[in-house]
Amino acid sequence: MSLPLVALLGGCDMVVLNPSGDVARQQGDLILWSTGLMLLIIVPVMVLIVLFAWRYRASNKDAEYKPDWDHSIMLELVIWSAPLLIIIALGALTWTSTHLLDPYRPLSRISADQPIKPNTKPLQVQVVSLDWKWLFIYPEQGVATVNELVVPVGREVEFRLTSSSVMNAFYVPAMAGMIYTMAGMETKLHAVLNKPGQFQGMSSNYSGAGFSQMRFITHSVDDAGFARWVSETKTSKTPLDAATYLKLEKPSEKVPPMHFGSIEKGLFDRIVQMCPDPKRPCDSHMGHGMSHGGQPGVNNRAAQPGEPEGALFKENEEKHGGEHQSHPTGPAEGTRDPGSPANRNMTQLLRPRTPGASAADRA
């Protein structure tokens, strides 16, 4: 009765081990090689357990019995040398692959038999994880989408990623491994899709109530299809400006694909700096000694006027705990009302402090 179930498994597509992108394929091969090397020890050990149990069973009177045996040089060599060689092989494989498949590293090839041509520029896509949807900005094409990613087949894609609030993880299993997105920070991922088709994309890091619906479709199309899609997207009369982004930033679930025919210049950089609202000035220290959350780092220099004194410049009696940036300004919403929508979010996000800004102004 179990044979039909085994036959049904033949129709499953193990996308992680059968991907459509060269980076994901190399990562899948790394899994197979690592598993194979470990099985060199696991399989013999499992077989020997069965053989030893059978050969030295109590009823087998022909088995040699040596109650005083305690050492064998040959056995020690096998026990220690085989695992050591496997660990060395795994270490070399892991070290090499870690550097070759570094997500920040530009690709050197499109596929095993197709190197990247010199002076070929990758397609840049800016990614923002929102609650609970994905925003994709194409700065060169001047368009943007929500929950729809379109890339040309056989062309390197350079992703620049950030988050509007809590940490997420961008993951298209058919294209490459996952990469985290964090508020106030930017991560990068280089990848390529070698086959046309539609592939599932998702968030692989829990980020709140709408996490399970935080999915999108990745379309891999030829160059003509990509140009046609850009042209069609440009016909949308909805622009992606600061006002539109601030509406998108609000939590929402099961959001259908959206298209924006134009984008506001520099919007992604302001999102990274956590100051997308043009009414709130961005910190002038961003990129120069910036600490997480967009605060200027003053622990390695004297504080400027209007800045808090760095911990390294304080006496021991002056050091004490301070209010966390995202600490609620008052009683947290939902504390007394379990059914409050506020309980569906994982954090309360406050804007970075600017000189002279009050807590109410940052809320």
C-alpha positions as CSV (number, residue, x, y, z in Angstrom):
1,M,0.0,0.0,0.0
2,S,3.0,2.3,0.5
3,L,4.2,1.9,-3.1
4,P,1.7,4.3,-4.6
5,L,2.8,6.9,-2.0
6,V,6.4,6.5,-3.1
7,A,5.4,6.9,-6.7
8,L,3.6,10.2,-5.9
9,L,6.9,11.6,-4.5
10,G,8.3,11.3,-8.0
11,G,6.2,14.3,-9.0
12,C,7.7,16.5,-6.3
13,D,10.1,19.2,-7.4
14,M,12.9,19.6,-4.8
15,V,13.7,23.2,-5.8
16,V,16.6,23.6,-3.4
17,L,18.4,20.6,-5.0
18,N,17.0,21.3,-8.5
19,P,17.1,25.1,-8.8
20,S,17.1,27.3,-11.9
21,G,19.8,29.7,-11.0
22,D,23.6,29.0,-11.0
23,V,24.2,30.4,-7.5
24,A,21.5,28.2,-6.0
25,R,22.8,25.2,-8.0
26,Q,26.3,25.6,-6.6
27,Q,24.7,25.8,-3.1
28,G,22.7,22.7,-3.8
29,D,25.9,20.9,-4.9
30,L,27.6,22.0,-1.7
31,I,24.8,20.3,0.3
32,L,25.2,17.1,-1.7
33,W,29.0,17.0,-1.4
34,S,28.8,17.7,2.4
35,T,26.2,15.0,2.8
36,G,28.2,12.5,0.8
37,L,31.4,13.1,2.8
38,M,29.5,12.7,6.1
39,L,27.9,9.5,4.8
40,L,31.4,8.0,4.3
41,I,31.4,7.6,8.1
42,I,27.8,7.3,8.9
43,V,27.0,4.4,6.5
44,P,30.0,2.1,7.6
45,V,29.2,2.8,11.2
46,M,25.5,1.8,10.8
47,V,26.5,-1.3,8.8
48,L,29.1,-2.3,11.4
49,I,26.6,-2.0,14.2
50,V,24.4,-4.6,12.6
51,L,27.3,-6.9,11.7
52,F,28.8,-6.7,15.2
53,A,25.5,-7.3,16.9
54,W,25.0,-10.4,14.7
55,R,28.5,-11.8,14.8
56,Y,29.0,-11.4,18.6
57,R,25.5,-12.4,19.7
58,A,25.3,-14.6,22.7
59,S,24.2,-17.7,20.7
60,N,27.3,-17.6,18.4
61,K,29.8,-19.8,20.1
62,D,32.3,-19.6,17.2
63,A,32.9,-15.9,17.7
64,E,36.4,-15.1,19.2
65,Y,36.1,-14.0,22.8
66,K,38.8,-11.7,24.3
67,P,37.7,-10.2,27.6
68,D,41.1,-8.7,28.2
69,W,41.5,-6.9,24.8
70,D,41.8,-3.2,25.2
71,H,44.0,-1.7,22.4
72,S,44.6,-2.1,18.6
73,I,46.9,0.3,16.7
74,M,45.2,-0.5,13.4
75,L,41.8,0.1,14.8
76,E,42.9,3.4,16.4
77,L,44.3,4.6,13.1
78,V,41.1,3.8,11.3
79,I,38.9,5.4,14.0
80,W,40.9,8.7,14.1
81,S,42.3,9.1,10.6
82,A,39.0,8.6,8.6
83,P,37.0,11.2,10.5
84,L,40.0,13.6,10.4
85,L,40.4,13.3,6.7
86,I,36.6,13.9,6.2
87,I,36.8,17.0,8.5
88,I,39.7,18.4,6.5
89,A,37.8,17.8,3.3
90,L,34.6,19.4,4.7
91,G,36.7,22.4,6.0
92,A,38.4,23.0,2.7
93,L,35.0,22.7,0.8
94,T,33.3,25.0,3.3
95,W,36.0,27.6,3.3
96,T,36.3,27.7,-0.5
97,S,32.5,27.8,-1.1
98,T,32.0,30.5,1.6
99,H,34.2,32.9,-0.3
100,L,33.1,31.9,-3.8
101,L,29.4,32.1,-2.9
102,D,29.6,35.3,-0.8
103,P,26.3,37.1,-1.5
104,Y,28.2,40.5,-1.6
105,R,30.6,39.2,-4.2
106,P,29.7,40.0,-7.9
107,L,29.2,36.9,-10.0
108,S,32.1,35.6,-12.2
109,R,29.8,33.5,-14.4
110,I,26.3,33.1,-15.5
111,S,26.5,29.3,-15.6
112,A,29.2,26.6,-15.5
113,D,30.0,27.1,-19.2
114,Q,29.2,30.8,-19.6
115,P,31.4,33.4,-17.9
116,I,30.2,36.9,-17.5
117,K,31.4,39.1,-20.4
118,P,33.7,42.0,-19.4
119,N,32.0,45.4,-18.7
120,T,28.6,43.7,-18.4
121,K,26.5,45.7,-16.0
122,P,24.2,43.8,-13.6
123,L,20.5,44.7,-13.2
124,Q,20.1,46.6,-9.9
125,V,17.0,45.9,-7.9
126,Q,16.4,47.7,-4.5
127,V,14.4,45.6,-2.1
128,V,12.5,46.7,1.0
129,S,10.7,44.3,3.3
130,L,7.6,45.8,4.7
131,D,4.9,44.5,7.1
132,W,3.9,42.2,5.3
133,K,4.9,42.6,1.7
134,W,7.9,43.2,-0.5
135,L,8.7,46.4,-2.4
136,F,11.0,46.1,-5.5
137,I,12.5,49.3,-6.9
138,Y,14.2,49.3,-10.4
139,P,16.3,52.6,-10.3
140,E,17.6,52.3,-13.8
141,Q,14.2,51.6,-15.3
142,G,12.4,54.1,-13.1
143,V,9.6,51.7,-12.0
144,A,8.7,49.8,-8.9
145,T,6.4,46.9,-7.8
146,V,5.0,45.3,-4.7
147,N,5.0,41.5,-4.4
148,E,6.2,41.0,-8.0
149,L,9.8,40.5,-9.1
150,V,10.7,40.4,-12.8
151,V,14.3,39.7,-13.9
152,P,15.8,38.9,-17.3
153,V,17.0,35.3,-17.8
154,G,20.7,34.9,-17.9
155,R,21.6,38.3,-16.5
156,E,23.3,39.0,-13.2
157,V,21.0,40.8,-10.7
158,E,22.5,42.9,-7.9
159,F,20.0,43.2,-5.0
160,R,20.3,46.0,-2.4
161,L,18.1,45.1,0.5
162,T,16.8,46.8,3.6
163,S,13.8,46.7,5.9
164,S,11.2,49.2,7.0
165,S,10.9,47.8,10.6
166,V,11.7,44.3,11.9
167,M,14.3,41.9,10.4
168,N,13.2,39.7,7.5
169,A,14.9,37.3,5.1
170,F,14.7,37.6,1.3
171,Y,14.6,34.1,-0.2
172,V,14.0,32.8,-3.8
173,P,15.0,29.2,-3.5
174,A,15.3,28.7,-7.2
175,M,17.8,31.6,-7.5
176,A,20.0,31.9,-4.5
177,G,20.2,31.4,-0.7
178,M,18.4,33.7,1.7
179,I,19.8,37.1,2.8
180,Y,18.6,39.1,5.8
181,T,17.1,42.6,5.6
182,M,17.4,44.9,8.6
183,A,16.1,48.4,9.3
184,G,18.7,51.1,9.1
185,M,21.2,48.8,7.3
186,E,21.8,47.6,3.8
187,T,22.7,44.1,2.7
188,K,23.5,42.8,-0.8
189,L,22.9,39.7,-2.9
190,H,24.2,38.8,-6.4
191,A,22.3,36.1,-8.2
192,V,21.0,34.9,-11.6
193,L,18.2,32.9,-13.1
194,N,19.2,30.6,-16.0
195,K,15.8,29.4,-17.0
196,P,12.6,31.2,-17.9
197,G,9.6,30.6,-15.7
198,Q,7.8,31.6,-12.5
199,F,9.4,30.9,-9.1
200,Q,8.2,31.3,-5.6
201,G,9.8,34.0,-3.4
202,M,9.2,34.4,0.3
203,S,10.3,35.7,3.7
204,S,12.1,33.0,5.6
205,N,12.3,34.9,8.9
206,Y,9.3,35.2,11.1
207,S,8.2,38.9,11.3
208,G,4.8,39.0,12.8
209,A,1.2,38.1,12.1
210,G,1.2,38.5,8.3
211,F,4.4,36.5,7.8
212,S,2.8,33.4,6.3
213,Q,1.3,35.5,3.5
214,M,4.6,37.4,2.8
215,R,5.2,35.8,-0.6
216,F,5.8,36.9,-4.1
217,I,6.2,35.5,-7.6
218,T,9.6,35.9,-9.4
219,H,9.2,36.0,-13.2
220,S,12.3,35.1,-15.3
221,V,11.8,36.4,-18.8
222,D,13.9,37.0,-21.9
223,D,15.3,40.5,-22.7
224,A,12.4,41.4,-25.0
225,G,9.9,40.3,-22.3
226,F,11.7,42.3,-19.7
227,A,11.7,45.4,-21.9
228,R,8.0,44.9,-22.6
229,W,7.2,44.5,-18.9
230,V,9.1,47.7,-18.1
231,S,7.2,49.6,-20.8
232,E,3.8,48.3,-19.5
233,T,4.7,49.1,-15.9
234,K,5.6,52.7,-16.9
235,T,2.0,53.2,-18.0
236,S,0.9,53.1,-14.4
237,K,-0.1,56.5,-13.3
238,T,0.7,55.8,-9.6
239,P,4.1,57.2,-8.6
240,L,6.3,55.7,-5.9
241,D,7.0,58.8,-3.9
242,A,7.5,59.5,-0.1
243,A,3.8,59.9,0.5
244,T,3.0,56.6,-1.3
245,Y,5.8,54.8,0.5
246,L,4.5,55.9,3.9
247,K,1.1,54.4,3.1
248,L,2.8,51.2,2.0
249,E,4.8,51.1,5.2
250,K,1.7,50.6,7.3
251,P,1.0,46.9,8.1
252,S,-1.2,45.0,5.6
253,E,-1.7,41.4,4.6
254,K,-2.3,39.4,1.4
255,V,-1.4,42.4,-0.7
256,P,-1.8,41.7,-4.5
257,P,0.9,42.8,-6.9
258,M,1.1,46.6,-7.4
259,H,2.9,48.7,-10.1
260,F,4.3,52.2,-10.0
261,G,5.2,54.0,-13.2
262,S,7.7,56.3,-11.7
263,I,9.9,56.5,-8.6
264,E,11.1,59.4,-6.5
265,K,14.9,59.8,-6.8
266,G,16.9,58.9,-3.7
267,L,13.9,57.2,-2.0
268,F,15.7,53.9,-1.3
269,D,18.7,55.7,0.3
270,R,16.3,57.6,2.6
271,I,14.6,54.4,3.5
272,V,17.9,52.9,4.5
273,Q,18.6,55.9,6.6
274,M,15.1,55.5,8.2
275,C,14.0,59.0,7.1
276,P,11.7,58.5,4.1
277,D,9.4,61.3,5.2
278,P,10.7,64.5,3.6
279,K,9.5,66.4,6.6
280,R,12.0,64.7,8.8
281,P,15.7,65.5,7.9
282,C,18.1,62.6,7.5
283,D,21.0,62.4,9.9
284,S,24.0,64.1,8.4
285,H,26.3,61.5,10.1
286,M,24.8,58.6,8.1
287,G,27.7,56.6,6.5
288,H,30.2,58.4,8.8
289,G,30.6,56.4,12.0
290,M,26.9,55.4,11.9
291,S,25.7,53.0,14.5
292,H,22.7,50.6,14.2
293,G,19.4,52.4,14.0
294,G,20.8,55.5,12.3
295,Q,22.4,57.1,15.4
296,P,25.8,58.8,15.1
297,G,28.6,56.8,16.7
298,V,30.3,59.0,19.3
299,N,32.0,56.4,21.3
300,N,35.3,56.8,19.3
301,R,35.4,60.6,19.3
302,A,34.4,63.6,21.4
303,A,30.7,64.5,21.2
304,Q,29.7,67.4,19.0
305,P,27.2,70.1,20.2
306,G,23.8,68.5,20.6
307,E,25.1,64.9,20.8
308,P,25.1,62.7,23.8
309,E,28.6,62.0,25.3
310,G,30.1,58.7,24.2
311,A,30.5,55.9,26.8
312,L,34.3,55.9,26.4
313,F,34.5,59.5,27.5
314,K,32.3,59.1,30.6
315,E,33.4,58.3,34.1
316,N,32.2,55.0,35.6
317,E,29.7,56.8,37.9
318,E,28.2,58.6,34.8
319,K,27.4,55.5,32.9
320,H,23.8,54.2,33.2
321,G,21.1,52.7,31.1
322,G,19.3,54.8,28.6
323,E,15.9,54.6,26.8
324,H,16.0,52.3,23.8
325,Q,15.2,54.0,20.5
326,S,12.0,51.9,19.9
327,H,10.9,52.0,23.5
328,P,7.2,53.1,23.6
329,T,6.7,56.7,24.6
330,G,3.7,55.7,26.8
331,P,1.8,52.5,27.7
332,A,2.1,50.1,24.8
333,E,-1.0,49.7,22.7
334,G,-2.7,46.3,23.3
335,T,-1.4,46.0,26.8
336,R,-4.9,46.0,28.3
337,D,-6.7,44.9,25.1
338,P,-5.5,41.5,23.9
339,G,-7.6,41.9,20.7
340,S,-5.9,45.2,19.7
341,P,-4.4,45.3,16.2
342,A,-1.2,46.6,17.8
343,N,-0.5,43.0,19.1
344,R,-0.1,41.8,15.5
345,N,3.2,43.8,15.1
346,M,6.5,42.7,16.7
347,T,7.9,46.1,17.4
348,Q,7.0,49.7,17.7
349,L,9.1,51.7,15.3
350,L,10.3,55.2,16.2
351,R,12.2,57.4,13.9
352,P,15.9,58.2,14.6
353,R,16.5,61.0,17.0
354,T,17.6,64.2,15.5
355,P,19.0,67.2,17.5
356,G,16.2,68.9,19.3
357,A,13.5,66.3,18.3
358,S,11.1,65.3,21.1
359,A,9.9,61.8,21.7
360,A,6.4,62.8,20.5
361,D,7.9,64.1,17.2
362,R,9.6,60.8,16.6
363,A,6.4,58.7,17.3
